């Protein structure tokens, strides 16, 4: 499958901005089942300086600066990504969740040592008994890890309501638990809080889904959860749509949204600003 993506972010400022410094996580990652064939990033006005690097988690990050006065800024990322089918996941043969927890605690090999950093609190995800209590219904003693994670994702999909007006990017996960409303970012971070409160390793993933109207979260960057499971590696789950992300485009991953914010930066001047984000993902027929 070939998917072509366009991610456009437009800023309109009340007053001129004299200088801006911007950082973006918009480059899709290379993975076993995902190959990036094309990628282009453009900004208008054109940057006076731009550079790219790989961050701590292996995501490509681009930073740029614009030093001429402007009242509008448009950032457009375009990519062409090839996805190959993944093997069917047999959740019922995954290890018991307690066994995976102990493996991660042991830090006995490079894989569990790396996974161990995703069991702690992070800037936007706090842990606590409320999250552990919600998760416990999906993780009775001896249950297979991936079956439990899949059940937790299903319960969040059923119990929580998608509501774009209920939260902001800084809404605490405890408030999401209390209100049971939010968007994909909230549901992913809440699910991660539940898993980490059981000492399971879980990371936040950002990316795209197709813009055909069949899935929630297609109008902007989407977010889901990846869980570590020993020989099964990292496995993805989307609580917003109650799906395994088989045909999603992975852009970046980290501890939470703050590690992989699509676009962020600082400006000098500008006053109030309006932001518009438009994401389009369509299938392209191979030539």
Secondary structure, 3 states (H helix, E strand, C coil): CEEEEEEEEEEEEEEEEEEEEEEECCCCCCECCEEEEEEEEEEECCCCEEEEEECCCCCEEEEEEECCCEEEEEEEEEEEEEECCCCCCCHHHCCEHHHHHHHHHHCCCHHHHHHHHHCCCECCECCCHHHHHHHHCCCCCCCEHHHHHHHHHHHHHHHCEECCCCCCCCCCHHHHHHHCEECHHHHHHHHHHHHHCCCCCEEEEEEECCCCCCCCCCCCCEEEEEEECHHHCEEEEECCCCECCCCCEEEEEECCHHHCCCEEEEEEECCCEEEEEEEEEEEECCC
